Amino acid sequence: MAYTTIDNPELYFQVVTWTGNGSTNAITLDGDEDMQPDLVWGKDRTGTDNHHLFDSIRGTNQRLISNQTAAENTESNCLNSFDSDGFTLGSNTGLNNNTDAHVAWCWKAGGSASSNTNGSINSSVSVNTTAGFSIVSWTHDGGNSTIGHGLGAIPQVVITKERNNSGSWNSYFKYVGNGYRMVLQGTNAKISSSIWNSTTPTANVFSMNDSITSTMIAYCFTEKKGYSKFGGYTGNADTNFGPFIYTGFRPAFVIIKNTSGNNWGMLDNKRDPHNGMQTRLHPNLSNADNTGAGIVIDFLSNGFKCRSNDGLENGSADILYMAFAESPFVNSNGVPNNAR
């Protein structure tokens, strides 16, 4: 019996926190394994600054902002390099404001991109099939097209953004279905849409039916047992008997969204190293760390459990989530992990 495909999640995903110094700042990932990230999503925890997303396809200092519809911009001296075990920041205050606390969520794709001809539009893809993650760049042709993602498996999540024009972070979630889109930058409920051409992604391509003619970026995820899980649950607004969500691993990072409308929420094991989890950031907001709702969920050895009636995590609605592992519930040798 295969308990997990990945014994050590730190090879493919890590969370890191640091204090800004307003100068050159080499951030080393503090896990037991070295990992050169291909996607760094960072945020100032102390101040009201934007979310910053950098990836190895678009290149250093080429910033996208999850809480805005703005086009990509060159943010000088912000993220200056992707390093063998982290990244180096410059003097820009966005991710290195002096004395402020910061956090970043870091994923490993495949380094330099390769050409992919599986779709009707050729794409450039940096892919890690072991971890089920790819970064995809292409120029959309203003019509109904397919784009190769390189995963070799069906993605449950595809997050897309125009690079040279303003536009929504249109996102496909299997849990919501191919007739809807979610947008990262807003509190919107799921939006009825034909953007995916009412077509579920395949193991080779995803579909996009849109009039835009723009260079695009997509972050694509497929589940890997014991490492990542993408799905949903029905909240019940009960503080004592909130739903338990089985993931098959102890989470390091969870993103949650009420599909009927509310903020997005991000919780991780570095900002809250002990249960329960209460320190949230919101992809759609520039706000600093938010602990106002108290303890909202617990990270457990095999999933997470809702501990409040807060509408974000446990409203009486369908709620989607993305979860990445700190450690599998049981490793490939059948050895269980320890509870928090």
N, C-alpha and C positions, 0 to 999 in steps of 0.2 A: 504493500500500500504506500503510495506517495503522499507524504504529509505536506511537503512543500517543494517548490522548485528552486527556492533561494534560501539557503541557510543563513546568509549574512546580508541583510538588507543594506547595511552601510556601504556596500560596494556600489550601490545604485541610487541611494537616496539618503540625504542627511539634512538635519536642521542645525543651524549654527546661530549663536547670539554673540554680540560684541558691543563694545563701547566706542563711539566715534572719537577720532582725535583731530579732525580738521586738516590732516596732512596725508601723506602716503600711509596706507594702512593695509598690511598683508593679513588677510583673514584665513586662518588655517582651520579646516574642519576638524572637530575634536573627537570624531569617532575612532575606533580602533583600526579602521582601514583607510588608506589613502584613496581619494576619489577626485578626479578632475571633472567638475560639473560642466554640463552643456546648457543647462537652463538654471539661471539664478533669479529667483523672485524675492526681492528684499523690501523691507519697510522700516522706517524710523518708528520705534515703539513709544518714544517720549513725546515727539512733536507731531503736529498735524502736517505731514508731508505725504506726497503721493506714493503709491506702490510703484516699484521699479522692476521691470522685467527685461533681462538681457539673455541672449542665447548665442551659441557658437556659430549658427548660420548667419544671423544678421550682423554679428560682430560686436566687439567691445564698444562701450559708450553709445550704442544704438538702443535707445530706451523706448519701451512701450509702457503705458500706464493703465492698470486694470480698472481704476476708478474713474477713468475718462474715456471718451470716444476719440481722443486726439490721435493724429497720425504719429508714426515713429519720428523721433527727433534725436539729433546728436547731442548728448549730454556730456560735455567735455569734463575730463578728470573725475568721472564717476566710477564706473567699473572698467579699469584699465587693462586687466588681463584675467583669463581663466588659467589657474595654476594647477600643478600636479596634485595638490591636496587643498584646494580652496580657490581664492580669487584675491586680487589686489585692487584696492580702492584708491582714488585720488582725493583731492581736497574738496570736491563738490559736496555740499551739505546734504544732498538727497539721501545718501546712504552712509554718510560719515560726519554728521554734525557733531562738533566737539562736545564731549561728555554725554551725549544722548545714547540711550540704549537702542539697539537695532537687532533685527532678526532676518534670516534668509532661509528659504527652502530650496534645496539644490538637488537636481536630477542629473543622472548620467545618461546621455544618449550614445551616439556613435562617433563623436568627434567630427572630423571634416565630412561634409555632405557628399553624396553620390547622386548621379542622375537616376531617375526612376521613370520608366516609360510605360507603366502599367495602365495609366489613365488616358483619357482623351487629351489631357494637357500634361506635358512633361513637367516633372517636379524635381526639386533637389531635396534629398532626405538624409538626415542624420538619425540613425536608428540603432536601438539596443533591443534586439528581439528577446534576449534573456529576461530583461526587466519589463518588456512590453511598453516601451516608450519611444516615440519618434517625433522629431521636429521636421516640419515640411514647409518648403517655400515654393511658390509658383506665381505666375502672372495670370489672373483670371481673365477670361475672354468675353465676359458679358453675357454668357448664355448658360445652358444646361450642360455641365461638364462633370467628368470624373477625374479624381486626383489620386495618384498612387501614394500610399502612406508607409509602405515598407515593413509593416509589422509581421506579415505572414499569418495574422490572426485577426479576427473581427474586433475592432475597437469599440469599447463601451462609451468612451468619451472622446469628442473632438472639439477643441477650443480654437476658434479662428478669429483673425483680426486683419483688417486692411493695414498696410504699412505706410503707403504714401498718401492716403486720404483719411479723413476722420470717418468713423463708423463704429457700429456696435461690436462688442465681443460676442459674436454669434456662436453659440455652443450647442453641440448635439450631445444628449445624454440618452443612452438606451432606456433608462428607467422612465424617461418622459416620452420617448417615442419620436419617430421620424416626421411626424406632423407638427412638431413644435420646436421652438428654439428657446434657449435661456440666454440672458445677457449678463455678463459679469459686472458691468458698470452700474447696474441699477437694482432697485428693489422689486422689479417686475415679477409678476407671476409668469408661469410658462406662457409663451406667446404662440398662438396658432400661426403656422408659417409653412410655405412651400420651398423654403430655402434648401432643404435636403432632397427636394424632388420626391418627397414621400418614399424615399428609398433608404433602407438600412445599409450601413457600410458592409462591405465584404472583407474577406481576408486580404484583399489587394488594394481596394480603392474605397473612397467615400465620394458621395455625389454632392454637388453644389449647383443650385439653380438660382443665379443672381445676376442682375444687370450690371454689376460693377466691373470696371476694367482697371484693376489695381494689382500691384504686387501684394501677395498675401503671406501670412504665416499661420501655421496650425500646430498645435500640440496634441498628439494622439496617444491614447492610453488603452491598453487591453489588460485584463486581469491576469495576474500570475499568483498561483496558489501559494499562500503563506507570505505573500509580499504586498499585494495590492488588491483592493476590492472596490467596485463601483456599483452602487445600487440605490436602494431607497427603502423607506419604511413609513408607516402611518403613525403619526404622533397622536397622543391622547390627552395632553395637557394635565397629566397627573404627576405630582412630584414624588409620590411613593412607589408607584407602579408604572413608571415610564418604560418604554420599549427597550429591549436589549437587542443589539445588532451584532450578529456573529460575523466576524471577518476571517477567522482562522489565524489571527496573529494579534500581538499586542501593538496597538497603533503608536506611531511616532507623530503622525500628522493627519488631521481630518478636516475636510472642507464640507460644510453643510449648507443647504438652501431649502427653505420652505417653498414649494412650487406654487403655492397660492399667493405668494408675495411676502417679502420681508427682506432684511439685509442678508447677505451671505455671511457665514462665520468660519473662522480659521482657528483651530486649536492645535497645540503641539506639546511635545514632551520636554522641551527646553525652557519655554516660558513658564510652564507648570510642571516641574519635575516630580511632583507628588500629587496623588489624587486628593480631592477632585479637581477637575479642570474648570477654570473660570476665566482665564485670560484670553480674550478674543480679539482678533483683528478682523476687518471686514474688507474683502476685495473691492467692494463698491464704494468705500469711504476712505478719506485720508486721515481719519481719526487715529489718535494714539491708542495704546492698549486699553481695552474695555473690560472691567471686572464688575460692572454695575449690576449684572443679573445674578451674581453669586455663582455657586457651583452649578454648572449646567449639564456636564456629562462626566462619567468616569471612563478612563482608559483601563481596560481589563486585559487579562492574559490572552483572551480569545475574541476580543471585540470591544464594544463600548456600550454604555447604558445611560439613558437620559435620566437626569436627576432633578429637573425643574419643569415648570409649566411655561417657560419662556417660549414665545411663539416661534423664534428662530429655530431652535433645536427640537421642540416638542409641542408645537401647535397642533390643533386638531385638523391635520391636513397631511397630504403626501409630501415627504421630505426626501430629497436626494442627498447623496454623500459620495465623496471620494476619500479613500483611506489608504495610507502607506504605512508599512510595518517598521516597528523597532526590532521585533524578533518574532519568528513564527511560533504559533502555539505549540507545535511539535516539530522538531527538526527532521531532516531526512533520515536520521538514524533512529527515530522514534523517541527522542529525548524531549520531554516537555520543558517549556520555559518557566520562569518564575513570575508570579503575580506581582503587580506593583504594590 
